[in-house]
Amino acid sequence: MTSTTLRQWHAYVGLFIAPSVLFFSLTGVIQIFNLHEAHGTYQPAVLIEKLSAVHKDQVFEEPHAKPAPDHDAPGTAAPQTAAAGGGGRPAEAEDEKQSVSTYALKWFFTLVAVGLIVSTLIGIWMGTTQTRRKGLAWILLIVGTVVPIGLLVI
């Protein structure tokens, strides 16, 4: 297989999967920051909840309401302290460290998702404008968009 043939196949496969890559990148960022779930006074738009359901469960429906966790239920332990856990640091310091690292990781993954979106959009532009078979490129892009939507509707 020549490098030209390999590049063509890469472009064709990329055009077919590009709509799904964009969808999962966008809905993934929404989920990274839990914007698909109600919390506090925040209530997400129904469309965001439904798109998140497609991302997580492959169904286009509103997720069922989940009961709030019962922190006073039997079997739930109180947070460990340094004295109780022997870790040398209070649980609050561990929680703070974890939330800082979790927060930083969320922003890193958001940056990765934005990079994936930009790269995919550039790939779509290249795949539809820099090829001799523009009709095939557009057909693959359209089919890659319509097939998942059709499978959700069935």
N, C-alpha and C positions, 0 to 999 in steps of 0.2 A: 504494500500500500504506500503510495507516494505521499509526501507531506501536503501536496495540494489537495489530494483526495481526503486526507485526514482533516484538513482545515475546513473543507466543504461539509463533511459529516458533522464536525464540531459546530459549525454555523447552523446546520439544519436541526440538530438536536437542541442546541441552545435556543433557537427561535420557538421550537415546540414547547420547551419547558419554561421559557421566560415568564409567561403570565403567572405560572404557579410560584416561581421564585420571587417575583414581585409581591404576590399575595402573601406568601409566608413571611417574607421580610417585614412587610408593613404590619401584619397582624401580630407578628412576633414582638415587635417593638411595643405595641399596645399591651401585650401580655407581660412584658418585662416589668412595666410600671403598674401592673394590675389595673389598667384603665378599662378592662372588660368586666370588672366586678364592682358591685356597689360596696362602698365602705364609707362610714361616717355620713356626711351629708351628700357625698358624691353619688350620683346615679348615672351610669353610662347610657348612651343612646342605644335603643333597641338594635339598630343595625350593627353597632360595635359588638354587642353581646352575641348576635347571630353569626357574625364573621368569626368571632373567637370560637364559637361552637364548631364551625367548619374547620378551623385550624386544629382544634384539640380533639374533636370527636367525629369529624367528617359528616356532620349533619347541620342543616341550615334551620335551626330553631333556637328559641330562647332557652337558655339553661334553666333547669328547675331550681327554685329557691333552696338554698342549703341552710339548714339550721345553724345558728351561731354556736361555736364550741362552748361547752360548759366547763369553765375552768375550776369549778368547785365540785366537779363530779368525782366519785371515788376512783382512786387509781391515778389521779393526776398529782404530781409531786410539785412542791414549792421550788422556786429557783434555788440552785445551789449557791452557797457562799464559799469563800475560801476556807473558812473554818470547817464547814461541813464536807466540802468536796476535796479539801487538801490540795487544791490546785495552785494556791499561792496568790490568786487574784480573785476579787469578788466577781460574782456573776454579772453584775452591772457592767464592769469593765470588759468582760468577754462579749457581752451583748453589744456594747458600743463598738468594740473592735470589729465584730462580725458585721454590724450594720454599715460601718465605714467601708469595709472590704466588699461587702455585698453591693453597696451603693456604687462603688467604683467599678465593679464588674458589670453592673447593669449598664452604666454609661459606656463601658468598653464594648459590650455586645450591641448597644445602640449604634455606636460608631461603625462596628462591623456590618450591621444591617444597612446603614446608610451607604456604606461602601459597596455592598452587594447590590443595592438598588441602583446606584449610579453606574456601576459596572454593567449591570443587566440592561439598563436603558441605552448605554453606549453600544452594547452588543446588539440590541434590537436595531438601533440606527445603522450600525455597520452591516448587519445581516440583511436589512431591507434595501440598503442603498448601494452597497459595494459588491453586489453579486450580479452575475449575468442572468440568473433565474429569479428575477424579482417576484414574479407571479407565484412561484413555489414558496419563496420566503414568506410572502404575505399569507398564503394558504396555511403554512405550518404555524404561523403566529395566530391566525384566527382559529384553527383547529385546537391549538393548545389553550385557547381561551374558552372555546365553546364546549369541549369535551368535559372538563370538570364541572362546569355549570349544568350541563345536561345530565351528568351523573347524579348531581344533587337533586335535580328536579324529579328524576325517575322514582 
